């Protein structure tokens, strides 16, 4: 069951940054505070292999075509005269 926590004496600068982050992410300040606490206190452990697999997935989604060294050189020179 969730627990309620009341924070007192929050420094003005911290409050303003939390408020700005909540607005940026379209969250309430309460939800933003929970996300921030979870990010620091309950980090997810990602193995190097998982990180590499994710990077490869992202790369293949962004660049479905494989570029050869020749293609890359041609693209670099394109538009240069």
Secondary structure, DSSP 8 states (H G I E B T S, - for coil): --------S--HHHHHHHHHHHHHTT--HHHHHHHHHHHHHS-----HHHHHHHHHHHHHHH--S---HHHHHHHHHTT--
